[in-house]
Amino acid sequence: MSPPDDDPRGDWPQRLLHVPTMTSFEWQPGNRYGSYRCPQYNALSYTWGRWKLDDEVMTDIKAIEVSGVPWLLPRIDPTEHFTAEAFFQVIQKAIEPVPILLFDENQAALKGRYIDNMTTNVEFLWVDVACIDQDFPAWAMREIGRQIKIFHGACRTFIWLNHSTALDLERAMTCILELKELTAQRHHRHESQPTTWHATGIERIVRFLKEPWLSSLWTLQEAFLCPGALLMSQEGAFVSGKALGRKDPIRLSNICHWCKDIYHYCAIGEVSSRLQTTSLLSEIERSGLLELADDNPLALYIMAQKRNVSKEVDHIYGIMQIFDLQLGSSAPGAHVNYLPSLEELEQEFGVALLLKYPILSQLHVHTVNSELGKGWLVSRTSEIPHLN
């Protein structure tokens, strides 16, 4: 059965996971999920696709158990990524109340995309493997095309950094804050002498920036949709930077702006003072944090083209929602058998972008000669200057 052309769900997800019973409930008229009407829910961002096990591999490994779904949940390689038990614990943690946050110096940068109701009790969670149909691509694509509604409708959003322990993350945050202050002080004092900073600190920040979540194409889109998301460690603990006296959990927006400051102050310094931070600056560039800090969706589209994907078409499907676009197989009314190529999707994306954002769509520079008649079309080889 194909998804309906006229979607009656509005902004509501097709499914939500009721965490206390680990049951995935499908949307029903009246915005009901099981016996609950218009329930509040949280959302969890993480990455798993690269570590999905084939059916014939490690057959003793079980997937997380969820009731109410007709599909088989994916099994994840526990030796390379995370265990079903760890996943279960984080899901439980993701509906717990969070202490009210103190004032966030970057709150203005969230631009209304974040609801600060940390103490709200919720029982539902949107998590992709339990809420997106894993067996029927037509239904899955339709839900992929509604990510902006799903994430903006969540009370709270969380980012699970499952390759980093709480201690790893606390140390990394402390190092980021220390380096941010140090580089800012040097800049404001107009110092040109090389900065001496411990190599261990650089290594800790680089290790954090190599988290799989920061290399996924799909999470790049989710990062743009939920800048107020809170960081969670491998064990499901919130990260606060408590070593420097911060009591409130750290948000993604904090990391973006702190890393942008570090990049800015290091990059404009003397060459000799940049030598020890070369690897750090490279990782910041690769992470997409600069583009997120600039709040520049077109720059994120270019960054997305540099990410590795399992399907080439994901270069469009995995980033289109930052422009609130539903393209290709995810478009309302798309035929169940409509499977456009990447080239067709890029053309469709360019046209939709031009019609919806006529100025933004042209704020790029071609680095190679474009095809005749396609100078207007942003491409994977275009470049977008960073905003200061």
C-alpha positions as CSV (number, residue, x, y, z in Angstrom):
1,M,0.0,0.0,0.0
2,S,1.3,3.5,-0.9
3,P,1.2,6.4,1.5
4,P,-1.8,8.7,1.1
5,D,-1.3,11.8,-1.1
6,D,-3.4,14.0,1.3
7,D,-1.7,13.4,4.6
8,P,-4.1,13.9,7.5
9,R,-1.4,13.7,10.1
10,G,-0.4,17.3,9.8
11,D,2.8,17.8,11.8
12,W,2.5,14.5,13.8
13,P,4.9,11.6,13.3
14,Q,3.6,8.3,11.7
15,R,4.7,6.5,14.8
16,L,5.9,7.3,18.4
17,L,7.6,4.9,20.8
18,H,5.9,4.6,24.2
19,V,9.0,4.1,26.3
20,P,7.6,2.6,29.5
21,T,6.1,-0.3,27.5
22,M,8.6,-0.2,24.6
23,T,5.6,-0.2,22.2
24,S,5.6,1.7,18.9
25,F,2.1,3.2,18.3
26,E,0.9,4.3,14.9
27,W,-0.8,7.6,14.5
28,Q,-4.6,7.4,14.5
29,P,-7.2,10.1,13.7
30,G,-7.5,12.6,16.5
31,N,-3.7,12.4,16.9
32,R,-3.9,9.4,19.0
33,Y,-1.1,6.9,19.8
34,G,-2.6,4.0,21.6
35,S,-4.8,5.5,24.3
36,Y,-2.9,8.8,24.3
37,R,-4.1,11.9,22.5
38,C,-1.6,14.5,21.3
39,P,1.2,13.2,23.6
40,Q,4.3,15.2,24.1
41,Y,7.4,13.5,22.9
42,N,11.2,13.8,22.8
43,A,13.5,12.9,19.9
44,L,16.8,11.1,19.8
45,S,19.5,11.7,17.2
46,Y,22.2,9.1,16.7
47,T,23.9,7.1,13.9
48,W,23.8,3.4,13.2
49,G,23.6,2.6,9.5
50,R,27.3,1.9,8.9
51,W,27.2,-0.8,11.6
52,K,24.0,-2.6,10.7
53,L,24.6,-6.4,10.6
54,D,23.5,-8.5,7.6
55,D,21.1,-11.4,8.4
56,E,23.8,-14.0,8.1
57,V,26.4,-12.2,10.2
58,M,26.8,-12.6,14.0
59,T,23.4,-14.3,14.3
60,D,23.6,-14.5,18.1
61,I,23.3,-10.7,18.3
62,K,19.8,-9.5,19.0
63,A,18.2,-6.2,18.1
64,I,16.5,-4.0,20.7
65,E,13.0,-5.3,21.5
66,V,10.1,-3.1,20.5
67,S,6.4,-4.2,20.3
68,G,3.9,-3.0,17.8
69,V,6.0,-2.9,14.7
70,P,5.6,-5.3,11.7
71,W,9.2,-5.0,10.6
72,L,12.5,-6.4,12.0
73,L,14.5,-3.9,13.9
74,P,18.1,-3.6,12.7
75,R,20.9,-5.4,14.5
76,I,24.0,-3.4,15.3
77,D,27.5,-4.7,15.6
78,P,28.3,-4.3,19.3
79,T,32.0,-4.7,18.8
80,E,32.2,-1.6,16.6
81,H,29.3,0.6,17.7
82,F,26.8,-0.1,20.5
83,T,24.9,-2.9,22.2
84,A,21.2,-3.4,22.3
85,E,21.4,-3.0,26.1
86,A,23.2,0.3,25.9
87,F,20.6,1.5,23.3
88,F,17.8,0.5,25.6
89,Q,19.3,2.4,28.6
90,V,19.7,5.6,26.5
91,I,16.1,5.4,25.3
92,Q,15.0,5.2,28.9
93,K,17.1,8.2,29.8
94,A,15.8,10.2,26.9
95,I,12.4,10.7,28.4
96,E,13.6,11.7,31.9
97,P,13.2,15.3,33.0
98,V,16.3,17.4,32.8
99,P,17.1,20.1,35.4
100,I,16.1,23.6,34.3
101,L,18.9,25.2,32.4
102,L,20.7,28.4,33.4
103,F,21.0,31.2,30.9
104,D,22.6,30.1,27.7
105,E,24.8,32.8,26.0
106,N,23.9,31.3,22.6
107,Q,20.2,31.0,23.2
108,A,19.5,33.9,20.8
109,A,21.2,31.9,18.1
110,L,18.6,29.1,18.4
111,K,16.1,31.4,16.6
112,G,12.9,29.9,18.1
113,R,13.7,26.3,17.1
114,Y,14.1,25.1,20.6
115,I,11.4,24.7,23.4
116,D,13.1,25.1,26.8
117,N,10.8,22.9,28.9
118,M,13.4,20.6,30.4
119,T,11.3,19.5,33.3
120,T,8.3,18.3,31.3
121,N,7.4,14.6,31.9
122,V,7.0,12.7,28.7
123,E,6.5,9.0,27.9
124,F,7.0,9.0,24.2
125,L,10.2,9.2,22.1
126,W,10.7,9.6,18.4
127,V,13.6,7.2,17.4
128,D,14.0,6.2,13.8
129,V,14.3,2.4,14.0
130,A,11.0,2.1,16.0
131,C,9.1,4.9,14.2
132,I,10.1,4.7,10.5
133,D,8.9,1.6,8.6
134,Q,12.1,-0.4,7.8
135,D,10.4,-2.7,5.3
136,F,8.4,-0.4,3.0
137,P,10.5,2.2,1.3
138,A,7.5,4.3,0.2
139,W,6.4,4.8,3.8
140,A,9.9,5.4,5.0
141,M,10.6,8.0,2.3
142,R,7.4,9.9,3.2
143,E,8.5,10.1,6.9
144,I,12.1,11.1,5.9
145,G,10.4,14.0,4.0
146,R,8.8,15.2,7.3
147,Q,11.8,15.4,9.6
148,I,11.5,19.1,10.1
149,K,8.0,18.7,11.5
150,I,9.0,15.7,13.7
151,F,12.1,17.4,15.3
152,H,10.4,20.8,15.7
153,G,7.5,19.1,17.4
154,A,9.6,17.4,20.0
155,C,9.8,18.8,23.5
156,R,13.4,18.0,23.9
157,T,16.0,16.6,21.5
158,F,19.1,14.6,22.5
159,I,22.3,13.6,20.7
160,W,23.7,10.3,21.6
161,L,27.5,10.2,21.2
162,N,27.9,6.5,21.7
163,H,31.7,6.3,21.1
164,S,32.5,8.7,24.0
165,T,32.2,8.0,27.7
166,A,31.0,10.7,30.1
167,L,34.5,11.2,31.3
168,D,35.8,11.6,27.7
169,L,33.2,14.2,26.9
170,E,33.6,16.2,30.1
171,R,37.4,16.3,29.5
172,A,36.8,17.3,25.8
173,M,34.4,20.1,26.8
174,T,36.8,21.4,29.4
175,C,39.6,21.5,26.8
176,I,37.4,23.2,24.3
177,L,36.4,25.9,26.7
178,E,40.0,26.4,27.9
179,L,41.3,26.7,24.4
180,K,38.5,29.1,23.4
181,E,39.4,31.4,26.3
182,L,43.1,31.2,25.6
183,T,42.9,31.9,21.9
184,A,40.4,34.8,22.5
185,Q,42.8,36.4,25.1
186,R,45.7,36.1,22.7
187,H,43.7,37.7,19.9
188,H,42.5,40.6,22.1
189,R,46.0,41.3,23.4
190,H,47.3,41.2,19.8
191,E,49.9,38.6,20.7
192,S,51.9,37.1,17.9
193,Q,54.1,34.7,19.8
194,P,53.3,31.0,19.4
195,T,50.7,29.7,21.9
196,T,51.9,26.8,24.1
197,W,49.1,24.5,24.9
198,H,49.2,20.9,26.0
199,A,49.1,18.3,23.3
200,T,46.8,16.1,25.4
201,G,44.1,18.9,25.2
202,I,44.3,19.0,21.4
203,E,44.1,15.2,21.2
204,R,41.0,15.2,23.4
205,I,39.2,17.7,21.3
206,V,40.2,16.0,18.0
207,R,39.0,12.6,19.4
208,F,35.6,14.2,20.3
209,L,35.4,15.7,16.8
210,K,35.9,12.2,15.3
211,E,32.7,10.9,16.9
212,P,30.7,9.0,14.3
213,W,27.7,11.3,14.9
214,L,29.8,14.2,13.5
215,S,30.5,12.4,10.3
216,S,27.0,11.2,9.4
217,L,25.1,12.9,6.6
218,W,21.7,12.3,8.2
219,T,22.8,13.7,11.6
220,L,24.1,16.9,9.8
221,Q,20.5,17.6,8.9
222,E,19.3,16.8,12.4
223,A,21.9,19.1,13.9
224,F,20.5,22.0,11.9
225,L,16.9,21.1,12.9
226,C,17.7,20.9,16.6
227,P,20.5,23.3,17.6
228,G,19.3,23.1,21.2
229,A,19.8,19.4,21.5
230,L,21.6,18.1,24.6
231,L,24.7,15.9,24.4
232,M,24.5,12.4,25.9
233,S,27.5,10.2,26.5
234,Q,27.9,6.5,25.7
235,E,26.2,5.7,29.1
236,G,23.4,8.3,28.6
237,A,24.8,10.9,30.9
238,F,24.4,14.6,30.1
239,V,27.6,16.6,29.5
240,S,28.0,19.9,31.4
241,G,31.7,21.0,31.5
242,K,31.4,20.9,35.3
243,A,35.2,21.1,35.7
244,L,35.0,24.8,34.7
245,G,32.0,25.5,36.9
246,R,29.2,25.0,34.3
247,K,26.1,23.4,35.9
248,D,23.8,23.3,32.9
249,P,24.0,20.6,30.3
250,I,25.8,21.5,27.1
251,R,23.8,22.0,24.0
252,L,24.9,21.5,20.4
253,S,24.8,25.2,19.7
254,N,27.4,25.8,22.4
255,I,29.8,23.4,20.7
256,C,29.3,25.0,17.3
257,H,30.0,28.5,18.5
258,W,32.9,27.5,20.8
259,C,34.6,25.6,17.9
260,K,33.9,28.5,15.5
261,D,35.7,30.9,17.9
262,I,38.7,28.5,18.3
263,Y,38.9,28.2,14.5
264,H,38.6,31.9,13.9
265,Y,41.3,32.9,16.5
266,C,43.7,30.1,15.5
267,A,43.3,30.6,11.7
268,I,44.0,34.3,11.8
269,G,47.1,34.0,14.1
270,E,50.7,33.7,13.1
271,V,51.6,30.6,11.1
272,S,54.0,29.4,13.8
273,S,51.1,29.6,16.4
274,R,48.9,27.4,14.2
275,L,51.2,24.5,13.7
276,Q,50.2,22.6,16.8
277,T,46.5,23.1,16.0
278,T,46.6,22.0,12.4
279,S,44.9,18.7,13.0
280,L,42.3,20.4,15.2
281,L,41.4,23.0,12.6
282,S,41.1,20.2,9.9
283,E,38.7,18.3,12.1
284,I,36.6,21.4,12.8
285,E,36.3,22.0,9.1
286,R,35.4,18.4,8.4
287,S,32.8,18.3,11.2
288,G,30.4,20.8,9.7
289,L,30.3,22.8,13.0
290,L,31.4,26.0,11.2
291,E,28.4,25.8,8.9
292,L,26.1,25.1,11.7
293,A,27.4,28.0,13.7
294,D,26.9,30.3,10.7
295,D,23.3,28.9,10.4
296,N,23.9,28.7,6.7
297,P,21.8,26.0,5.1
298,L,23.4,26.3,1.7
299,A,26.8,25.8,3.2
300,L,25.5,22.6,4.9
301,Y,24.3,21.3,1.6
302,I,27.8,21.7,0.2
303,M,29.2,20.0,3.3
304,A,26.7,17.1,2.9
305,Q,28.2,16.3,-0.6
306,K,31.5,15.5,1.1
307,R,30.0,12.9,3.5
308,N,30.1,9.2,2.8
309,V,26.7,7.6,2.2
310,S,25.4,4.1,1.5
311,K,23.2,5.4,-1.3
312,E,24.2,8.2,-3.6
313,V,20.7,9.7,-3.6
314,D,21.0,10.3,0.2
315,H,23.1,13.3,-0.7
316,I,19.8,14.9,-1.4
317,Y,17.4,13.0,0.8
318,G,19.6,13.4,3.8
319,I,19.8,17.2,3.7
320,M,16.7,18.4,1.9
321,Q,14.7,19.1,5.1
322,I,16.9,21.9,6.2
323,F,15.3,23.8,3.3
324,D,11.8,22.3,4.2
325,L,11.8,20.5,0.8
326,Q,10.2,17.1,0.0
327,L,11.8,15.8,-3.2
328,G,11.9,12.7,-5.3
329,S,10.3,9.6,-3.6
330,S,9.5,11.6,-0.5
331,A,7.4,14.2,-2.2
332,P,3.6,14.2,-1.5
333,G,1.9,12.3,-4.3
334,A,5.1,10.6,-5.5
335,H,4.4,7.2,-7.1
336,V,5.5,4.2,-5.1
337,N,7.8,3.1,-7.8
338,Y,9.3,6.5,-8.5
339,L,13.1,6.1,-7.9
340,P,14.9,9.1,-9.4
341,S,18.7,9.1,-9.9
342,L,21.0,11.4,-8.0
343,E,21.4,13.6,-11.1
344,E,17.6,13.9,-11.4
345,L,17.3,14.7,-7.7
346,E,20.0,17.4,-7.9
347,Q,18.2,19.0,-10.8
348,E,14.9,18.8,-8.8
349,F,16.6,20.2,-5.7
350,G,18.1,23.1,-7.7
351,V,14.8,24.1,-9.2
352,A,12.9,23.9,-5.9
353,L,15.6,25.9,-4.1
354,L,15.5,28.6,-6.8
355,L,11.8,28.9,-6.6
356,K,11.7,29.0,-2.8
357,Y,14.9,30.8,-2.0
358,P,15.8,32.9,-5.2
359,I,18.6,34.8,-3.4
360,L,20.0,32.1,-1.2
361,S,20.1,29.6,-4.0
362,Q,22.6,31.9,-5.9
363,L,25.0,32.6,-3.0
364,H,27.6,30.2,-4.1
365,V,30.8,30.1,-6.2
366,H,31.5,27.5,-8.9
367,T,35.0,26.0,-8.5
368,V,34.8,24.2,-11.8
369,N,33.2,25.2,-15.1
370,S,29.5,24.5,-15.0
371,E,27.6,22.9,-17.9
372,L,26.1,25.3,-20.4
373,G,22.8,26.7,-19.1
374,K,23.4,25.4,-15.5
375,G,25.4,28.3,-14.0
376,W,22.4,29.0,-11.8
377,L,22.4,25.5,-10.3
378,V,24.4,24.9,-7.1
379,S,26.5,21.8,-7.4
380,R,28.6,19.5,-5.2
381,T,31.7,21.4,-6.3
382,S,30.4,24.8,-5.3
383,E,31.8,26.7,-2.4
384,I,30.1,28.9,0.2
385,P,32.2,31.5,2.1
386,H,32.0,31.2,5.9
387,L,30.0,34.1,7.4
388,N,31.7,36.2,10.1
